[in-house]
Amino acid sequence: MSDNIYNQMVNEAGKSLLAQRNQMENAERQLVKASQEISNLEVLNDENLSELDKLLLQAEMLCSTQGIDTSQVSEKHIEEGEKLVALTEEEKVDIKVPAFEELVTIAIDDTISWDEYLSNINKFALENNIDLKVDPFENLLSQAQKAEIAGRIRSDYTLKKANCDKYDYMIAAFCGVVAGLIDSFFVGMPDHSKLGKWTNDQTDEFVKKIAKLKGWSPPEGDRNTIIASAIKFLEENHKVNYDQATGKAAGDLLGMSMSNHHIKSLGHAPDLVGLIFAIVDQFTSTSHFVDNGRLIVFDTETSRLQGKTFVAKLFCGFSNWLGHLISDVAGSSSGRRSNPDGYGSGIPMPFFELFQLCNKGNFKIYPGNDKSNKPTEVSLADL
């Protein structure tokens, strides 16, 4: 194969990858928007359930004062009640459904030749303002990947002998063997770790013990019902003003969702940095977030700390921060109740919030935990 033909094939493959990346980015934006709307629906559903509980309690009290026996309510009464609360046609029209952009894909199947596929790519690029005249790999490679390639070239042509003695090599080999054994016998693949279920169960037990110390009584039900009740008890007894769960709740400043707000919120960090910001947020009624290398601060609802003296308020702020972290470490109460097989997103590891300020480097995520699939590059700024 001549160099010209090879270069042409590489260039065509690069154009294909560039178009596919554009499709992937569009799909990711739609997924983020869908996740945001789902989070909003969850918040709205919780509010509706709370209002429904209040209405049911008021109805029972009204029946009691009017001498009405609720056990005598018939199916006819229920049907009449459903007609009274049914939405009218005008109300249905007023329901707003979020609009999503149509995902445009490049037509491809077993009957399409390579030339036809390239023609579809050129048409897709023209419709989506993708410049295919420039070197496609210039746009495909991130700055970190370019720096990595440059570093490999420098290291290949400027090899230096390592200044190590036999003990350095022995220690390095021993560490590698031990790390490999631990990874093989105890860690394994994500979601298939031999220690994963045990650590998750121990976390649940820890949360339930703390809740019992605070006065919680376990209800009747299965495992998920009990742990959800314990988490709910801690959530209600350790509310904080910096617990915004979505970008909308945070003033539309952050690309935040239910799954990543613990990472972005500095008050949720289980370390000295998190403690400092949690105390500051509770005293000043503010929230501090890290997003894309930026420190974002905004005002929140007034936060009231218990205690008559400054030292007492400081201790209460610390206790509230610690109790709120424990309520989050095993997931949210609504998430554990609705997802029997899940354990929640938990809280970030200590001092992870400092790495978000670096905003450098990428992670490779393989779909389905299969390294034969094409990995997705995710930067620290995307977390």
DOLOTI-718772 format. One record per residue: x, y, z of N, C-alpha, C, O, CB in turn. Coordinates in steps of 0.2 Angstrom, whole numbers, plus 2048, in hexadecimal, padded with zeros to 3 digits. Glycine has a CB too. Example, Ala and Ser with C-alpha at 12.3 -4.5 7.8 and 13.67 -1.06 7.14 Angstrom:
8427E482783E7EA8278427F08278477EF82A8397EA82D8407F58238447FB8248408008278438068288467FD81D
//
This chain:
8047FA8008008008008048068008098078047FB80080680380B7FB8078117FB8068168018008158048068147F480A81A80280981F80780382480680082580B80F8238088028258007FC82A7FE7F68278007F182A8037FD82C7F77F58207FE7EF81C7FF7EE81C8077E881C8097EF8157FC7F481A80A7F38198127F18208157ED8208197FA8178147F48258137F282C8167EB82E8147E88318187F78318137E982C80E7E282E80D7DD82A8117D882C8137E182C8057DF8238127DA81F8167DA82281E7D58228217DD8188167E08248207E18268277DD82D8277D982E82C7E88288297DD8318227D98388227D28368227CE83A8257DC83C81C7D083181E7C983081E7C682D8247C182F8277C782B8187CA8298277C882682E7C882C8337C382C8377CD8218307CC8318337CC8368377C683A8367C383D83B7D283B8367C483C8307BE83F82F7B883B8327B383E8357BD8408277B88358317B28318347B283283C7AD83283E7B38298327B883183F7B88328467B68398487B283A84D7BF8318497B883E8447B68458467AE8468467AB84984A7B984A8417AB8438417A48438407A083F84679B8418487A18408397A38398477A083584D7A183985379C8388587A482E84D7A783C8547A784085B7A284585B79F8478617AE84385B7A084985679B84E85679584B85879184E85C79B85184F79384585578D84185778D84085E78884086278C83B85379283D86179383B86879284186C78F84187179A83886979584786B79484D86F78D84F86F78A85187479985386C78A84F86978285186977E84C86D77A84E87178085186278084686D77C84187177E84287877984287D77E83A86F78484487A78584588178284B88477F84B88978D84688278185088077D85688277685588377385788877E85C87C77385187F76C84F88076B84A88676684B88A76A84B87A77084688777084288D77184689476D84589977683D88D77584B89377685089976F85489A76D8548A077B85589876C85689576585989576085589875C85789C76385C88E76084F89675B84A89875C84889F7578488A375B8438947628488A17648468A876284C8AD75F84B8B276B8458A97638528AA7608588AE7598588AF75685A8B476385F8AA7558578A974E8578AA74B8518AE7468528B274B8568A374F84B8AE74D8468B374E8488BA74A8478BE75183F8B175484C8BB75584E8C274F8538C474D8538CA75C8528C374D8578C074885C8C17418588C373E85A8C77478618BB7408538BF73A84F8C073A84C8C773584B8CA73984A8BA7408498C97418468CF73F84B8D573C8498DA7488438D07428518D47418568D97398588D97368588DF74585D8D87368598D372F85A8D372B8558D67268568D972D85C8CC72D84E8D47298498D77298488DF7248478E272C8428D472F84A8E173084A8E972B84F8EC72884E8F173784B8EB72B8558E972785B8EB71F8598EB71C85A8EF7288618E771E8558E57178538E471584E8E970F84E8EC7158518DD7198498EB7188448F07178478F77128458FA71D83F8F071B84C8F871A8508FF7148538FF7108539047208558FF7128578FA70B85A8FA7068558FA7018578FD70B85F8F37068508F770184B8F77008488FE6FA8479007028458F270684790270584490870284990D6FE84791170C84390B70385090C7008559106F885590E6F485691370385C90E6F68549086EF8549066EC84E9096E684F90B6EE8548FE6EF8499096EC84390C6EB8439136E58419166F083C90A6EF8469166EF84891E6E984C91F6E584C9246F584A9216E985291B6E385791C6DC85391A6D785591E6E485D9176DC84F9156D684B9146D484791A6CE84791B6D784790D6D884391D6D783F9226D48439286CF84192C6DD83B9246D78499296D584D92F6CE85092E6CA8509326DA8539306CD8529276C68559266C184F9266BC8519296C785791E6C28499246BE8449256BC84292C6B784192E6C083D9216C28439306C18419376BD84793B6B884593F6C884193B6BE84D9396BA85293C6B285293A6AE85493D6BD85993A6B18509346AA84F9316A78499326A18489306AA8509296AA8449366A783E9386A78399326A28359326A183F93B6AB83A92D6AB8359276AF82F9286B583092A6AC8399216AD8299286B18239286B48229226B182091D6AC81D92B6BB8229216BE82191B6BE81A9196BF8199136C682491C6BD81691D6BC80E91B6B680D9176B68089146BC80A9216B18129176AB8119136AC81490C6A78149086A58149176B281690A6B38199036B28138FE6B680E8FF6B981D9036AE8148F96AD80F8F46B18118EE6B48168ED6A580F8F36B080C8E96B480D8E26B08138DF6B48178DB6B38078DE6AA8148E06A681A8DD6A98208DF6AA8258DB69F8198DE6AA8218E66AD8278E86B48288E66B682E8E46AD8268F06B88238E56BF8248E26BF8268DB6C282A8D96C381D8E26BA8238D76B98258D06B782D8CF6BA8308CB6B48218CC6B382F8D46B18368D46B683A8D66B78408D36AB8378D86BA8388DA6C083C8DC6C583D8D76C88428D66C38398E26C68378D36CB8378CD6C983C8C86CD8408C56CC8308CB6C283D8C76BF8418C26C18488C46C284D8C06B88408C16C084A8CB6C18518CD6C88538CC6CA8598CB6BF8518D46CD84E8CD6D48508CC6D784F8C66DD8518C46D884D8D26D384D8C16D684B8BA6D88528B76D48578B76D18478B66DD8528B36DF8578AF6DA8598A96D88548A66E68568AC6D985F8A86D48618A26D986289C6DF86189D6D18688A46D68628966D98638906DD8698906E386988D6D486388A6DB86E8936DF8758936E58748976EA8768966DB87A8966E487089D6EA86F8A16EF86B89E6F586C89F6E886C8A86ED86689A6F28618976F68658916FC8648906EE85B8936F286A88E6F686E8896FB87288C7018738896F18728856FA8748936FF87989670587589870A87889A6FC87C89C70586E89870B86A89B71186B89671086A89070986389B71686E89871C86F89472186989472386789972087589672286688E72786188D72D86388B72D86788572485B88973386288E73986588C73B86288573A85C88373F86389073D86788073F86587A74686387974B86687C73E86B87574785D87574E85B87475085B86D74B85A86874F85387775685D86B75885D86475885686175A85186575F86086475785685B75784F85875E84D85676285185475384F85176084785876684485776784285076483D84E76883E85C76C84684C76D84484577283F84577884084876E84B84177183A84177683484177883383A77583683577482E84477E83083978182F83277E82883077F82383378882F83277B82882A77882182877D81C82678281E82377382282277D81682978281182877F80A82977B80982E78881282C78080682477E7FF8257827FA8217877FD81E7767FE8247817F48217857EF81D7857F08167897EE8127837E881F7807F481377F7F580C7837FB8097837FC8037787F580A7857FF80E78880680C79080480B79380280F78780B81179280780579980680479D80C80879A81080B79B8067FD7A480B8087A881080B7A88178087A781C80C7AF80D80B7A78178017A781D7FE7A08218007A08278007A781C7F679A81D80079481F80279482280979182780B78E81A80179881E80D79882081479C82781579A82B81979C81B8187A18288117A582E8117A183480E7A18398117AB82D80D79D83280979883780779383A80C79184080C79483580079083581078C83781578F83B81B78C83F81E78983081979683981C79A83D82179B84481E79A8498227A183A82279C84581879D84C81579685081679685681779F84C80E79184D81478A85081578985281C78685781D78584B81278A84D82178984F82878E85482A78B85982E78B84882C79485482879885A82A79686182779786682B7A085882779386182179186781E78B86A82278A87082378F86681778786582478086782878286982F77E86D83277B86182878786783278986883978F86D83A79286D83F78A86283D79187083479787583579D8728377A187583B79587B83979F86C8357A58688377AA8698317A986782B7A48618387B086C8337B586D82E7B986782D7BD8658317B98738307B98648277BC85E8257C385F8217C685B8207B88598227C48668207CA86781C7D08678207D586681D7C986E8187CF8698267D586982A7D786282D7D385D82B7D486D8317DD8618307DF85A8327DA8588377DA85B83D7E685A8357D68528367D185083B7D484F8427D18508477CD84A8397DA84C8427DD84A8487DF85084D7E184F8537E38458477E085684A7E185C84D7DC85D8527DD8608587E38628497D685C8507D085D8547CE8578587CB85885E7CA85F8507D08518567CE84B85A7D284A8607D08488657CF8458557D884C8607DD84B8657DC85186A7DC8578687E484B8637DC8508717DC8558767E38578777E78548757D885287C7E385D87B7EA86087D7EE85B8817F485A8807E98668807EA8578857EE8528897F184C8857F684A8867E984F88E7ED84A8807EF84587B7F58478777FA8438767E98428777F584D8757FA85087180085187580684F8737F885786E80085387B80585388080884C88180E84B88280385788680484788280684088380A83E87D80F83A87E80083C88480883F87780B83D87181284087181783D86F80783E86B81284787281884A87281D84887782384787681785287381B84687D81F84388282283C88082783B88281B84388981E83887D82083287B82683287682B82F87681A82D87882583787182A83886C83083A86F83683886E82883E86783083F87483684187883983C87C83F83B87C83484787C83583887F83883288383B82D87E84082A88083282F88783882B87883B82687484282887184682487083682586E84382F87084983186D84E83487285483587184783786884C83487885083787E85083288484F83488984E83E88085182B88285182688785782788C85C82888A85181F88485582689285B82789785A82189C85581E89D85A82D89B86081F89E8608198A285E81B8A98608208AC8678168A38598178AC8578188B385C8178B88608128B88518148B485D81C8BC86281C8C285F8188C885D81B8CD8648238C485E8118C785C80D8CC8608078CE8648058C985580A8CA8608058D48647FF8D68607F98D685A7FA8D58688018DD8637F48D885F7EE8D98597EE8DE8547EB8DD8637E88DA85A7F28E38557F28E884F7F68E58497F58E78577F68EE8507FB8E184A7FF8DE8467FB8DA8407FB8DA84D8058DA84A7F68D68467F28D18427ED8D583D7EB8D384B7EE8CD8457EA8DB8427E58DF83B7E88E28367E58E28467E38E483C7EE8E58367F18E88317F38E382B7F18E48387F88EB8337F58DD82E7F68D782A7F08D58247F08D48317FA8D182E7EA8D482B7E48D28267E28D88217DF8D68317DF8D18287E28DE8247E08E481E7E48E48187E18E58287E18EA81E7EA8E38187EE8E38137ED8DD80D7ED8DE81A7F68E38167EB8D88127EA8D280F7E38D38097E28D18167E98CC8127DE8D680F7D78D78097D88DC8047D58DB8147D28D980B7DC8E18067DC8E78007E08E47FA7DE8E58097E08ED8017E58E07FB7E98DD7F77E58D97F17E58D87FE7EF8DA7FB7E18D47F77DC8D07F37D78D37ED7D68D17FC7D98CB7F67D48D97F27CF8DD7EC7D28E07E67CF8E07F67CC8E27ED7D88E37E77DB8E67E17DD8E17DC7DC8E27E97E28E97E47DF8DB7DF7E18D67DB7DB8D37D57DB8D27E27E58D07DF7D58D27DC7CF8D07D77CC8D47D27C98D27E27CA8CE7D97CB8DB7D57C78E07D07CB8E37CB7C88E67DA7C48E47D17D28E47CC7D68E87C97DB8E47C37DD8E67D07D98EE7CC7DE8DF7C87E48DC7C57E28D67BF7E28D67CE7E98DA7C87E08D07C57DD8CA7C27E38C67C47E98C77C07D88CC7BD7E18C27BA7E68BE7B57EA8C27B27E88C77B67E38B87B37F08C07AE7F48C37A77F18C47A67ED8BF7AD7FB8C07A47F18C979D7EE8CA79E7E78CB7997E38CC7997F08C57A47E48CB7A57DD8CC7AB7DB8D17AD7D68D27A77D98C57AC7E08D57B17E08DA7AF7DB8E07A97DB8E27B37E68DD7B37D78E27B27D28E87B17D68EE7AD7D38F37B77CD8E97B47DC8EF7B37E08F57AD7E58F47AB7E88F97B97E38F77AB7E68EE7A67EB8ED7A07EB8F179E7EF8F47A57EC8E679D7E58F07967E48F47977E48FC7937E78FF7937DD8F279D7E18FE79E7E190579F7E890879C7EA90D7A47DD9077A37ED9047A47F390679D7F790679C7FC90A7A97F79027997F69017937FA90078E7F890678B7FC90978F7F88F978E7F190878A7EF90D78C7F29147887F491878A7E790D7937F29157957F591B7947FD91B7927FF92179D7F491B79480091679280791678B80891878980C91C79380A90F78680491577F80491777E80391F77A80692277B7FF9137827FE9217817FC92878480292D7818049327867F692A78980692A78C80B92E78781192E78681493379280E92A78381292877E81892877881692D77681A93077C81892177681092D77180E93177380E93976F81093D76F80693077980D93A77B80D94177B81594377981694978280A94277E81993F77E82094177782394177582794678282493B77282193D76B82393D76882194476482494776782093776A81A94676781894C76981C95276681D95776981094D77081E95277282295876F82995876E82C95D77A82395776C82B95276983295276183195375E83695476A83594B75F82B95575882A95775482795174D82695275583095875782494C75382194775181A94975481694C75682194074A81894774881194874780E94174381093D74181194C74A80894074980493A74280293873E80093D74D7FE93A73F8049327388029317387FB92E73D7F892D73580792B7327F892D7317F292A7327F29237307F792072A7EF92C7357ED9207367ED91973D7EA9167407E791B7367F491673E7EA9107447E790D74A7EB90F74A7F19127437E59067507E990C7567EC90E7567F390B7597F890E75C7E890A7547F59057547FB90274F8009067518069067527FB8FB74A7FD90874580290C74880491274780A91473E7FE90D74C80091674F80191C75480691B75580B91F7527FB91F75980591675F80A91575C81191375F81691576480791075781090E75481790C75181B91275182191274F81590774E81791774B81B91C75081E92175082392374781692175681A92275C81D92675F82392276082892676181792776082391C76282891875E82E91876083491A76482691175782D91875283291875283691F75283C91F74B83091675383292475383492B75983992C75983F92F75482F93075F83792976583B92A76584192576784792776B83792876284191F76184691B75C84C91E75E85291E75D84491475784A92175384F92575685292B75485892C74C84B92675A84E92E75D85193476485593376685893875E84B93976685492D76D85892B76C85B92577085A92077285392B76786092476686391E76B86991E76D86C92375F86691E76E86A91877387091777187491176D87290D77A86D91677387A91177187F90C77587E90677388290177288690F77A87A90677F87A90077D8738FC7828718F878687A9027788708FD77686A8FA77286B8F376D8678F27728658FF77486F8EF7718708E877286A8E47788688E37728778E576D8678E176E8618DE76F8618D677185D8D376985C8DF76C8678D376C8688CC76F86F8CA76F8738CE7658678C977186F8C47738768C276E87B8C276F8818C37758758BA7678798C176287E8C27618818C97608878CA75B87B8BF76287C8CE76287E8D57688838D77688868DB7628788D976D8828D37738868D477488C8D077988E8CE77A8818D376E88E8CD76E8948CA7708948C37738998C07738998CD77088E8C077188D8B977988E8B777A8908B176D8918B477D88E8BC78488F8BB7888898BA78E8898B77878938C17868838BB78987D8BB7868788B77808778B778B87A8C278A8738B478786D8B07878688B578A8638B578C86B8AA7828698BA7828648C077B8608C07768628BD7828688C777C85A8C37768558C37768528C977B8538CE7768508BD77184D8CA77184A8D17778458D27798448D776B8458D177A8438CC78083E8CC7868418CE78B83E8D078083A8C67878488CD78E84B8CD78E8518D27938548D379084D8C77898538D57898598D978D8588E078F85D8E378285B8DB78E8528E27928518E87998528E679D8548EA7918498EA79B8518E07A28528DE7A38598DD7A985C8DF7A484E8D779F85D8DA7A08648D979F8688DF7A286E8E079A8678D479B8668E479A86A8EA7A08698EF7A18638F17938688EE7A386E8F17A986E8F57A786C8FC7AA8699007AC8758F67A086E8FF79E86C90579D86490679C86290C79886F90779D86190079C8599017A28559017A284F9017978578FB7A88599017AE8559017B08539087AF85790D7B485A8FF7B184C9097B28499107B984A9127BD8469147B08429107BB8519127C28529157C28599187BD85C9197C785290F7C885C9197C986291D7C68689187C386C91B7D086391E7C88679127C586C90D7BD86D90D7BA87290E7C886B9067BA86790D7B386690D7B08699147AB86D9147B185F90C7B48689197B186A9207B28729207AD8759227B68679257B787591D7B887C91D7B287F9197AF88491C7BF87E91B7B187D9137AC88090F7A587F9127A18839117AD87D9087A487991579D87791879C87C91D79687F91E79D87091A7A187E9227A088292779F88992579A88D9277A688292C7A388B9207A289291D79B89391979889891A7A789391779988E91679288E91278D88F91778889291679188890E78D88B91D78888B92278789292578289492778888592778D89592778D89B92A78C8A19267888A692879489C92D78D8A191F78C8A691B7868A59167858AA9127928A891778389F91677D89E91277F89E90B77C8A29067778A391378589B90978789B90278989390078988F90478E89F90178A8928FA78C88C8F779288D8F37938918EF7868888F37978888F479D8888F079E8828EB79D87D8EE7A48898F479F8838E579F87E8E07A687E8DC7A88848DB79987D8DC7A88798D97AE8798D57AB8768CE7A88708CE7B48758D77AC87A8C97AA8788C27AE87A8BD7AF8808BC7A287A8C17B18758B97B58778B37BB87B8B57BD8808B27B187A8AE7BE87A8BB7C487D8BE7C28848C17C78888C37C987F8B87BC8858C27B988C8C57B788B8CC7B38868CD7B488F8C07B88908D07B48908D77AE8948D67AF89A8D57B98928DC7A88918D77A28958D679F8968DD79E8918E179D8928D179D89C8DF79A89D8E67938A18E47938A68E079E8A18EA78E89F8E87878A38E77838A28ED78489D8F17838A08E177F8A78EF77B8A78F57768A28F57738A08EF7788AE8F67748A08FB76F89B8FB76A89D90176A8A39037718948FD76589990276089A90776489B90E76989890F75B89590876189F9137648A091976589A91D76089691E7608A591D76B89891F76D89292376D89492B77189992D77388F92176989092F76989293676D88C93A76B88693976289293877288E93D77588994177388994977288F94B77D88A94177388394C77188395377688595777C88595576E87C95477588795D77A88996277A89096377889495F78188795F77B89296977B89996B78289D96B7828A396A77889A97278789996B78E89C96A79189A96478F89696079289A97079689E96279A89D95C79D89695C79C8929577A08A295B7A08939617A288D96279D88796179E88295E7A688C96979788996479288496478F88395C78E87E95A78C88696878F88995978C88995279288694E79088294978B89095079888794F79D88494B79D87C94C79E8789477A488694E79C87A95279B87295379587095079586A94D79B87195B78F87395078987194C78A87194578886C94278387694E78E87694279087693B79487093979386D93479387C93979986E93D79D86893C79886293C79985D9387A286794179486194279085B94278B85B93C78985593A78C85B94978886093A78386093578785E92E78485A92A78086793478D86092D79185E92779285792779285492279886292779485492D79684D92E79084992D79084492979984C93478A84B93078484792F78184792877F84292677F84A93478284D92578084D91E78484991978284691578085491B78B84891A78F84491678D83D91778D83991379684591878B83B91E78983491F78383291B78282D91978983392777E83791B77883691777983591077583390D77383C91977F83890D7808379067858329047858308FE78383E90478882F90978D82A90778B82490478E82090079282890D78482290678181C90377C81D8FE7788198FC77E81890977C8238FB7778258F67718298F977182A90077481F8F376D82C8F576782F8F876182A8FA7618258F77648348F275C82D8FE7578299007528278FA7508218F975382C90575182C8F674D82A8F07508268EB74D8218E874B8318EC7578268EA75A8228E575B81B8E875A8168E47618258E475C81A8EE75C8138F17568108F175580A8F075F8138F87508148F274A8118F274780F8EB7448098EA7458168F57498138E67478118DF74B80D8DB74980A8D67468188DC75280C8DE7568078DA7598028DF75E8038E275C80C8D77567FC8DF7587F78E375F7F48E27627F28E77537F18E37617F58DC7687F28DB76D7F78DB7737F58DA7687EF8D476C7FD8DD7718038DD7738048E476F8038E976E8098D97798088E577B80A8EB77C8118EB77E8148F17828068ED77A8158E677B81C8E678281F8E478681B8E477981F8ED7828258E37898288E078D8298E679482A8E578882E8DD78B82A8EC78F82B8F27938328F27908368EF7958258F27988328F579C8388F67A38388F37A58328F379C83B8FD7A683D8F17AD83C8EE7B283A8F37B183B8F97AF8438EB7B88388F07BD8368F57C083D8F77C08428F47C28328F17C483C8FD7C78429007CC8468FB7D08428F87CA8409077CB84C8FB7D08518F77CF8508F07D38538EC7D784F8F97CA84C8ED7C984C8E67C78538E37C88558DE7C38478E57C48578E87C285E8E57C88628E37C78668DF7BE8618EB7CD8618E67D38658E47D68638DD7D88678D97D98648E97D585D8DB7D785B8D47D385E8CF7D585F8C97D68538D47CC8608D17C88638CC7CB86A8CA7C986C8C47C18638CE7CF86D8CE7D18738CC7D78738C77D98788C47D48778D37DA86D8C77DF86C8C27DD86C8BB7E086F8B67E38658C37D78688B97D48698B37D98668AD7D98698A87D18708B17DD8618AF7E185E8AA7E18578AA7E08548AF7E88618AB7E18548A47E184D8A37DB84A8A17D584D8A27E48498AA7DB84489F7D584089C7D483989F7DA8368A17D48408957CE8378A07CD8308A27CA82C89C7C682F8987C982F8A87CC82689B7C98228967C381D8997C581989E7CE81D8927BD81E8967B881A8997B68158937B481788E7B281E89B7B680F8957B480A8907AD8088917AB8068967B88038907A880888B7A180688C7A17FF88E7A47FB88B79E80888579C7FE89379B7F78957A17F38987A17ED8987997F388F7A67F789A7AC7F489E7B07EF8997B37EB89B7AA7F18A47AF7F08937B27EC88E7B87F088A7B67F58867AD7E98897BE7EE88B7C37F28887C47F18817C87F487D7CA7F088B7C07ED87E7C07EC8767BC7F18737BC7F386D7BD7E58747B77F58777B37FA8757B88018747BD8018787AD7FB8797B58068707B980C8707B88108767B28118787B681086A7BD8128797BC8168807BA81D87E7BB8208797C38168847B78208837B58278837BA82B8887BB82988D7AE8288867BC8318857C18358897BD83A88D7B983E88A7C68398847BE83A8947BA83E8987C084289C7C483F89F7B683A89D7BF84989C7C484D8A07C284E8A77BC84D8A87C685389C7C68518AB7C48528B27BF8588B27BB8588B67CA8558B67BF85C8AC7BA8628AC7B385F8AB7AE8628AC7BC8678A77B28598A87AC8568A67A98538AC7A38518AC7AC8518A17AC8528B27AA84E8B77A58528BB7A28508C17AF84B8BC
//
